[in-house]
Amino acid sequence: MRHSKRSLEGFLLEDNRASGGVLKESPVATCAHCHAQVVLQPCRTRERGVCWHCDKYLCDGCAFLYARTRECRSFQRTLDRREQQAFKELTRSVTVDPRIILP
């Protein structure tokens, strides 16, 4: 099932009324590449970064890297690659009985 970017948003509630401020609510998204919290401000002058490969919001740092490389560095893909590397290193030290036939 495909979700819209808006359906995955949360919200940030800033209550500064005790110090004479105001109550402010802003939508928040998670950066797809580093899992940082991104406040989606409606009064922002420049456009919010979006990865067109994974179709998710990016923080400013990841948007800068994405604009230079056009490479999707999804957090989930990074975790999967590290898990595969750890598994390879773990199985590299395991000795296999030569009498066992592997496919």
Sequence and secondary structure as in RCSB ss.txt:
>XXXX:A:sequence
MRHSKRSLEGFLLEDNRASGGVLKESPVATCAHCHAQVVLQPCRTRERGVCWHCDKYLCDGCAFLYARTRECRSF
QRTLDRREQQAFKELTRSVTVDPRIILP
>XXXX:A:secstr
    TGGG EEEEEE GGGT  EEEEEEEE TTT  EEE  TT SS   EETTTTEE  HHHHHHHHHH     H
HHHHHHHHHHHHHHHHHTS   TTS   
